[in-house]
Amino acid sequence: MTMEKQTTYLEAVNWLHNDRILCNDIAEKDASVYENMRFSLDWEKGEDIFQWYLTDCSTSDVEYLERRFGLLFTYSDLLGLYVLCVDHWGTSWDYVPCVDNGSN
């Protein structure tokens, strides 16, 4: 029996070799990142975004990463680019398991 390796969050965000820059104040500077979220959060259950990363992802990159790994993205109208939204904290990304839906 072969064991499949669990994909980590670090592997998922690096899958397409996109660049990213931490920009935790983007939500304060550009309210459109809340309006353009491609996912929903239950604020009452404590769900939140803890880190915001500006990316060079294309629309097709974002669609693939969302579908394959469940990564969370929004779009900044101010900057004209996609933002990776990190909804976990306190653990190194190489220890955070990630959904891997295969080659979907």
Helices and strands as residue ranges (DSSP letters): H 9-14, E 20-22, H 26-29, H 32-35, G 43-45, E 51-55, H 59-69, E 72-76, E 81-86, G 93-95
